[in-house]
Amino acid sequence: MKTIEMAIRLVVFGLSSLRGASQSFDFFSKWFNGGLPCHTVVQNWILRLGLYKLQQPLERRDDWVFILDHTIEFGTKKCLLVLGVTLEKFRENNCKIRHSDMTTLAIIIGEKADAKSVTQSLQHIAQSTGFPVQVILDGGSNVKRGTADFIENADCGFTIRQTYDVTHKAALLIEHQLKDDKNWKMFIELASDTKRNLVHTSIAFLAPPKTKEKSRWMNLDSYIRWADIIFAFNKKKLTETEKSKFNEKLSWLKVFKANITEWKTMLGILNALQYEVKTNGLSGKTKSNFEELISTMKINKPGLIKVKNEAIAYIENECAGLSGEVYPGCSDIIESILAKYKIFSARSPMKEVGKAVLTIPVFTSNLDYNEVKKAMETVSANDVKAWLDENIGETLFSRRKQAFRLINTKCTVNIISNNHQKAASF
């Protein structure tokens, strides 16, 4: 059983590949008395533990907080992940949430990701857990509408709080300010050109960061750091040729110095908003704490004043009715877990919603020896196969194998004689 526990730790927490974990046991076989599992056996152990965790009865409480999000990859299947944390745990941890604090309430896979499916999923979960006191979500219209319908129809005797994640809200405020900003668009274009022009030169280490193809305003933080470095860089360390290249390719940055100062202040306002909510949660003190954090900033431009007012409006809306209570206001934890899941799904032959979803419940586990033992005793490989057949069905990869197997490819190259093969060292 210790072999199983160690194999799961190597893959899930050490981020080793399945074959890498298998090879690790081979390396240490001289000092290790356990078995030497192959990569498919290691994968099977992880999936069995994941299914065991997913099928555990959910505790019925009156302080659940639901956090939900969709993930979509190749194909038409979408995965709705619903995580839960109790207010008791959140407050005990001083507003900090770790993977091991979360419970995987549901993994729902289907072809639709509309509001109706979200509502039905939340209603189904609430039958086991009781109605949540809060639901945290990003700005996706389907999730937002589905959650609102769930709350509206909930017969629970109290108002369920629907909270907009502060990280997504900050990103939205940046988007509102920059998407139509001509200076920002020009800055991005010049930065992209500069990166291409510097990448194969001796001062490539000063090149701008890579531009995202989508949501380019999300580059703001990295570009401000880069601009600060360029402004402060000591050119005395460069050769004469490099100085000439520096002046030729990077002097345009001076034109945007005032803009960068404004963008830097805007980012500071939004970082203060995120810091307060992520560190102290949402409460009756959030607004005053935020205003104190930004009190020394020079917010004297129309755009900056607008960002500040929108940030305060967000706080007032999310903290309405709160006094001494503290609630979470961030869904970074589900983004973190989905990002880790995508590391595993990316290793699949085709990056689709497949068996890797069963690794998600393992991420929220402390990986206790007794729990691993119980999982191996109660969940079999056949149980995993039955769950995958019911919830995922035929995968794109299996269909691809069937399709390519039907093609009878014939070699059009003439057979090479033995003498020629020897000459070519085949």
C-alpha positions as CSV (number, residue, x, y, z in Angstrom):
1,M,0.0,0.0,0.0
2,K,2.9,2.3,0.6
3,T,4.0,1.8,-3.0
4,I,0.6,2.9,-4.1
5,E,0.7,6.0,-1.9
6,M,4.2,6.9,-3.1
7,A,3.3,6.5,-6.7
8,I,0.2,8.8,-6.4
9,R,2.3,11.4,-4.5
10,L,5.0,11.3,-7.3
11,V,2.4,12.0,-10.0
12,V,-0.2,14.2,-8.3
13,F,2.0,16.3,-6.0
14,G,5.5,15.8,-7.6
15,L,4.0,16.4,-11.1
16,S,6.0,13.4,-12.4
17,S,4.7,11.7,-15.6
18,L,3.2,8.3,-15.2
19,R,6.2,6.7,-16.9
20,G,8.5,8.9,-14.8
21,A,6.9,7.7,-11.6
22,S,7.3,4.1,-12.8
23,Q,10.9,4.7,-13.7
24,S,11.5,6.3,-10.3
25,F,10.6,3.0,-8.6
26,D,13.0,1.2,-10.9
27,F,15.9,3.6,-10.0
28,F,15.4,3.0,-6.3
29,S,14.6,-0.7,-6.5
30,K,17.9,-1.5,-4.8
31,W,16.7,0.2,-1.6
32,F,13.0,-0.1,-2.1
33,N,11.2,-3.3,-1.0
34,G,7.9,-2.5,-2.8
35,G,6.7,-3.6,-6.2
36,L,7.7,-2.0,-9.5
37,P,4.5,-0.8,-11.0
38,C,4.2,0.1,-14.7
39,H,2.8,3.5,-15.8
40,T,-0.7,2.0,-16.6
41,V,-0.9,0.6,-13.1
42,V,0.0,4.0,-11.6
43,Q,-2.7,5.7,-13.6
44,N,-5.2,3.1,-12.5
45,W,-4.4,3.8,-8.8
46,I,-4.9,7.5,-9.3
47,L,-8.2,7.1,-11.1
48,R,-9.5,4.7,-8.4
49,L,-8.6,7.1,-5.6
50,G,-10.2,10.0,-7.6
51,L,-13.5,8.0,-8.1
52,Y,-13.5,7.0,-4.4
53,K,-13.2,10.6,-3.3
54,L,-15.9,11.7,-5.7
55,Q,-18.3,9.1,-4.5
56,Q,-18.0,9.8,-0.8
57,P,-21.2,11.0,0.9
58,L,-21.3,14.8,1.2
59,E,-21.7,16.4,4.6
60,R,-25.0,18.2,5.1
61,R,-24.3,21.6,6.6
62,D,-25.7,25.1,6.7
63,D,-22.4,27.0,5.8
64,W,-21.3,25.6,2.5
65,V,-19.7,27.9,-0.1
66,F,-19.9,26.6,-3.7
67,I,-17.3,27.7,-6.2
68,L,-17.9,26.7,-9.8
69,D,-16.4,27.0,-13.3
70,H,-16.5,25.3,-16.7
71,T,-13.5,23.9,-18.5
72,I,-13.7,23.2,-22.3
73,E,-11.1,21.5,-24.4
74,F,-11.1,19.5,-27.7
75,G,-14.4,18.3,-28.9
76,T,-17.9,19.1,-27.7
77,K,-17.8,17.9,-24.1
78,K,-17.7,20.5,-21.3
79,C,-16.9,19.8,-17.7
80,L,-18.6,21.7,-14.9
81,L,-16.5,21.5,-11.7
82,V,-18.2,22.5,-8.4
83,L,-15.9,22.7,-5.4
84,G,-17.1,23.4,-1.8
85,V,-15.5,24.9,1.3
86,T,-17.3,25.6,4.6
87,L,-17.3,29.1,6.1
88,E,-16.1,27.5,9.3
89,K,-12.9,26.2,7.5
90,F,-12.5,29.5,5.7
91,R,-12.6,31.6,8.9
92,E,-10.5,29.2,10.9
93,N,-7.8,29.6,8.2
94,N,-7.9,33.4,8.4
95,C,-9.4,33.7,4.9
96,K,-6.8,31.4,3.3
97,I,-8.0,28.4,1.2
98,R,-5.7,25.5,0.2
99,H,-6.4,22.7,-2.2
100,S,-6.8,20.3,0.8
101,D,-9.5,22.5,2.3
102,M,-11.8,22.0,-0.7
103,T,-14.3,19.2,-1.3
104,T,-15.1,18.1,-4.9
105,L,-18.9,18.3,-4.8
106,A,-19.5,17.4,-8.4
107,I,-17.8,16.8,-11.8
108,I,-20.5,17.1,-14.4
109,I,-19.7,16.3,-18.0
110,G,-22.0,17.0,-20.9
111,E,-22.4,18.5,-24.3
112,K,-24.2,21.6,-23.0
113,A,-22.9,24.3,-20.7
114,D,-26.0,26.5,-20.7
115,A,-27.7,28.2,-17.7
116,K,-30.3,25.5,-17.4
117,S,-27.7,22.8,-16.9
118,V,-25.9,24.9,-14.3
119,T,-29.1,25.4,-12.4
120,Q,-30.0,21.7,-12.4
121,S,-26.5,20.8,-11.3
122,L,-26.6,23.1,-8.3
123,Q,-30.1,21.9,-7.3
124,H,-28.8,18.3,-7.5
125,I,-25.8,19.0,-5.3
126,A,-27.9,21.0,-2.8
127,Q,-30.1,17.9,-2.2
128,S,-27.0,16.3,-0.6
129,T,-25.2,19.2,1.0
130,G,-28.1,21.5,1.9
131,F,-28.4,24.9,0.4
132,P,-25.2,26.9,0.3
133,V,-24.8,30.3,2.0
134,Q,-22.8,31.6,-1.0
135,V,-21.9,30.8,-4.6
136,I,-18.7,32.3,-6.1
137,L,-18.3,32.4,-9.9
138,D,-16.6,34.2,-12.7
139,G,-18.4,36.4,-15.2
140,G,-19.5,33.7,-17.6
141,S,-23.0,34.5,-18.7
142,N,-24.2,30.8,-18.5
143,V,-22.8,30.3,-15.0
144,K,-24.1,33.7,-13.8
145,R,-27.6,33.1,-15.2
146,G,-27.8,29.5,-14.0
147,T,-26.7,30.5,-10.5
148,A,-29.2,33.4,-10.3
149,D,-32.0,31.0,-11.3
150,F,-30.9,28.5,-8.7
151,I,-30.9,31.2,-6.0
152,E,-34.2,32.6,-7.1
153,N,-35.9,29.2,-6.9
154,A,-34.2,28.1,-3.7
155,D,-36.7,27.5,-0.9
156,C,-34.2,27.8,2.0
157,G,-35.4,30.6,4.2
158,F,-32.3,32.8,3.7
159,T,-30.7,34.7,0.9
160,I,-27.9,32.9,-0.8
161,R,-25.0,35.3,-1.7
162,Q,-23.9,35.3,-5.3
163,T,-20.4,36.7,-5.4
164,Y,-18.4,37.8,-8.5
165,D,-14.8,36.7,-8.2
166,V,-12.5,39.6,-7.5
167,T,-9.8,38.4,-9.9
168,H,-12.2,38.4,-12.8
169,K,-13.7,41.7,-11.7
170,A,-10.2,43.3,-11.7
171,A,-9.5,41.9,-15.2
172,L,-12.9,43.3,-16.4
173,L,-12.0,46.8,-15.1
174,I,-8.7,46.7,-16.9
175,E,-10.4,45.6,-20.1
176,H,-12.9,48.5,-19.9
177,Q,-10.1,51.0,-19.6
178,L,-7.7,49.5,-22.2
179,K,-9.7,47.9,-25.0
180,D,-10.4,51.2,-26.7
181,D,-7.3,53.0,-25.5
182,K,-5.3,54.1,-28.7
183,N,-2.1,54.6,-26.7
184,W,-2.3,51.0,-25.3
185,K,-2.9,49.5,-28.7
186,M,0.0,51.5,-30.1
187,F,2.2,50.4,-27.2
188,I,1.3,46.7,-27.7
189,E,2.1,47.0,-31.5
190,L,5.5,48.6,-30.8
191,A,6.3,46.1,-28.1
192,S,5.5,43.2,-30.4
193,D,7.6,44.6,-33.2
194,T,10.5,45.3,-30.7
195,K,10.4,41.7,-29.5
196,R,10.7,40.4,-33.1
197,N,13.6,42.8,-33.8
198,L,15.5,41.9,-30.6
199,V,15.0,38.2,-30.3
200,H,18.1,37.3,-32.4
201,T,20.4,40.1,-31.1
202,S,22.9,40.3,-28.2
203,I,20.4,42.4,-26.2
204,A,17.6,39.9,-26.6
205,F,17.6,39.7,-22.8
206,L,15.9,43.1,-22.8
207,A,13.1,42.1,-25.1
208,P,9.5,42.7,-24.1
209,P,7.4,39.9,-22.7
210,K,5.4,37.7,-25.0
211,T,2.0,39.2,-26.0
212,K,-1.1,37.1,-25.4
213,E,-3.2,36.6,-28.5
214,K,-6.4,37.0,-26.4
215,S,-7.2,39.6,-23.8
216,R,-4.0,41.6,-24.4
217,W,-4.8,44.0,-21.6
218,M,-4.0,41.1,-19.3
219,N,-0.3,41.8,-20.2
220,L,-0.4,45.0,-18.3
221,D,1.4,43.9,-15.2
222,S,4.3,42.2,-17.1
223,Y,4.6,45.2,-19.5
224,I,4.8,47.7,-16.6
225,R,7.6,45.7,-14.9
226,W,9.4,45.4,-18.2
227,A,9.1,49.2,-18.9
228,D,10.4,50.0,-15.4
229,I,13.4,47.7,-16.0
230,I,14.2,49.4,-19.3
231,F,13.9,52.9,-17.8
232,A,16.2,52.0,-14.9
233,F,18.7,49.9,-17.0
234,N,22.3,51.0,-16.9
235,K,23.6,51.2,-20.5
236,K,27.2,51.4,-19.3
237,K,27.1,47.6,-19.2
238,L,26.6,47.4,-22.9
239,T,29.1,47.5,-25.7
240,E,29.0,50.4,-28.2
241,T,27.1,48.3,-30.7
242,E,24.6,47.2,-28.1
243,K,24.1,50.8,-27.0
244,S,23.3,51.7,-30.6
245,K,20.8,48.8,-30.9
246,F,19.3,49.8,-27.5
247,N,18.7,53.4,-28.6
248,E,17.4,52.3,-32.0
249,K,14.9,49.7,-30.8
250,L,13.9,50.9,-27.3
251,S,13.9,54.7,-27.4
252,W,10.2,54.7,-28.4
253,L,9.4,53.7,-24.8
254,K,10.0,57.2,-23.6
255,V,7.0,58.5,-25.5
256,F,4.7,56.4,-23.3
257,K,6.3,57.4,-19.9
258,A,3.2,59.3,-18.8
259,N,0.9,56.6,-20.0
260,I,2.9,53.9,-18.1
261,T,2.7,56.0,-14.9
262,E,-1.1,56.1,-15.3
263,W,-1.4,52.4,-16.1
264,K,0.9,51.7,-13.1
265,T,-1.5,53.6,-10.8
266,M,-4.5,51.8,-12.3
267,L,-2.8,48.5,-11.7
268,G,-2.0,49.6,-8.1
269,I,-5.7,50.3,-7.4
270,L,-6.8,46.9,-8.7
271,N,-3.9,45.1,-6.9
272,A,-5.1,46.8,-3.7
273,L,-8.6,45.6,-4.3
274,Q,-7.5,42.0,-4.9
275,Y,-5.1,42.1,-1.9
276,E,-7.8,43.2,0.5
277,V,-10.4,40.7,-0.7
278,K,-8.0,37.8,-1.0
279,T,-6.3,38.5,2.4
280,N,-9.2,39.6,4.5
281,G,-12.3,38.3,2.7
282,L,-15.5,40.4,2.2
283,S,-16.8,42.1,5.3
284,G,-18.2,45.4,6.6
285,K,-14.5,46.6,6.8
286,T,-13.5,45.9,3.2
287,K,-14.4,49.3,1.8
288,S,-12.5,51.3,4.5
289,N,-9.5,49.0,4.3
290,F,-9.4,49.4,0.6
291,E,-9.6,53.1,0.7
292,E,-6.8,53.2,3.2
293,L,-4.6,51.1,0.9
294,I,-5.0,53.5,-2.0
295,S,-4.9,56.7,0.1
296,T,-1.3,57.5,-0.9
297,M,-1.9,57.0,-4.6
298,K,-2.2,60.0,-7.0
299,I,-5.6,59.3,-8.5
300,N,-6.1,62.5,-10.4
301,K,-6.9,61.4,-14.0
302,P,-10.4,60.7,-15.2
303,G,-9.6,57.1,-16.0
304,L,-8.1,56.4,-12.6
305,I,-11.0,58.0,-10.8
306,K,-13.4,55.8,-12.8
307,V,-11.4,52.7,-11.9
308,K,-11.4,53.7,-8.2
309,N,-15.2,54.4,-8.2
310,E,-16.0,51.1,-10.0
311,A,-13.8,49.2,-7.5
312,I,-15.7,50.8,-4.6
313,A,-19.0,50.0,-6.3
314,Y,-18.0,46.4,-6.6
315,I,-17.1,46.3,-2.8
316,E,-20.4,48.0,-1.8
317,N,-22.4,45.5,-3.9
318,E,-20.6,42.4,-2.7
319,C,-20.5,43.5,1.0
320,A,-24.1,44.7,1.2
321,G,-25.7,43.4,4.4
322,L,-22.4,42.3,5.9
323,S,-21.2,43.7,9.3
324,G,-19.1,41.4,11.5
325,E,-19.3,38.3,9.1
326,V,-16.5,37.5,6.7
327,Y,-17.1,35.7,3.4
328,P,-14.7,34.6,0.7
329,G,-14.6,36.8,-2.5
330,C,-12.1,34.9,-4.7
331,S,-12.3,31.8,-6.9
332,D,-8.6,31.5,-7.6
333,I,-8.6,28.1,-5.9
334,I,-10.7,26.6,-8.6
335,E,-8.6,28.2,-11.3
336,S,-5.5,26.7,-9.6
337,I,-7.1,23.2,-9.5
338,L,-8.2,23.4,-13.1
339,A,-4.8,24.6,-14.2
340,K,-3.3,21.5,-12.5
341,Y,-5.8,19.3,-14.1
342,K,-4.9,20.7,-17.5
343,I,-1.3,19.6,-16.9
344,F,-2.6,16.0,-16.8
345,S,-5.1,16.4,-19.7
346,A,-2.3,17.8,-21.9
347,R,-0.4,14.6,-21.5
348,S,-3.3,12.6,-23.1
349,P,-3.1,11.6,-26.7
350,M,-5.8,14.2,-27.5
351,K,-6.4,17.1,-25.2
352,E,-10.1,16.4,-24.4
353,V,-12.3,16.1,-21.4
354,G,-11.5,12.5,-20.5
355,K,-10.4,10.2,-17.7
356,A,-8.0,12.9,-16.4
357,V,-11.0,14.6,-14.7
358,L,-10.8,11.9,-12.0
359,T,-7.5,13.4,-10.9
360,I,-9.3,16.5,-9.7
361,P,-10.7,15.0,-6.4
362,V,-7.2,13.7,-5.7
363,F,-5.8,17.3,-5.8
364,T,-8.0,18.1,-2.8
365,S,-6.8,15.2,-0.8
366,N,-4.3,15.1,2.0
367,L,-3.4,11.6,0.7
368,D,-3.8,9.8,3.9
369,Y,-2.5,6.2,4.0
370,N,-5.7,4.8,5.4
371,E,-7.8,6.7,2.8
372,V,-5.7,5.3,0.0
373,K,-6.0,1.8,1.5
374,K,-9.8,2.1,1.7
375,A,-10.0,3.4,-1.8
376,M,-8.1,0.5,-3.2
377,E,-10.2,-2.0,-1.3
378,T,-13.6,-0.5,-2.4
379,V,-13.1,0.9,-5.9
380,S,-11.9,-1.4,-8.7
381,A,-10.7,-0.8,-12.2
382,N,-14.0,-2.0,-13.5
383,D,-15.8,0.7,-11.3
384,V,-13.6,3.3,-13.0
385,K,-14.4,2.0,-16.4
386,A,-18.1,2.0,-15.7
387,W,-18.0,5.6,-14.5
388,L,-16.0,6.7,-17.5
389,D,-18.5,4.9,-19.9
390,E,-21.5,6.5,-18.2
391,N,-20.1,10.0,-17.9
392,I,-17.6,10.4,-20.8
393,G,-18.5,7.7,-23.2
394,E,-16.5,7.2,-26.4
395,T,-13.5,9.5,-26.5
396,L,-12.2,11.4,-29.5
397,F,-9.0,9.4,-29.3
398,S,-10.8,6.1,-29.5
399,R,-12.8,7.4,-32.5
400,R,-9.6,8.6,-34.1
401,K,-8.0,5.2,-33.7
402,Q,-11.0,3.5,-35.3
403,A,-11.0,6.0,-38.1
404,F,-7.3,5.6,-38.9
405,R,-7.4,1.9,-38.6
406,L,-9.9,1.8,-41.5
407,I,-7.3,3.4,-43.8
408,N,-5.3,0.9,-45.7
409,T,-2.0,2.7,-46.3
410,K,0.4,1.2,-48.7
411,C,4.1,2.0,-49.0
412,T,4.8,3.7,-52.3
413,V,8.6,3.6,-51.9
414,N,10.4,0.8,-53.7
415,I,11.8,-2.0,-51.6
416,I,15.5,-1.3,-50.9
417,S,17.8,-4.1,-51.5
418,N,19.8,-5.7,-48.7
419,N,23.1,-4.3,-50.2
420,H,21.7,-0.8,-50.2
421,Q,20.3,-1.2,-46.7
422,K,23.8,-2.1,-45.5
423,A,25.3,0.8,-47.3
424,A,22.8,3.2,-45.7
425,S,23.4,1.6,-42.3
426,F,19.7,0.7,-41.9
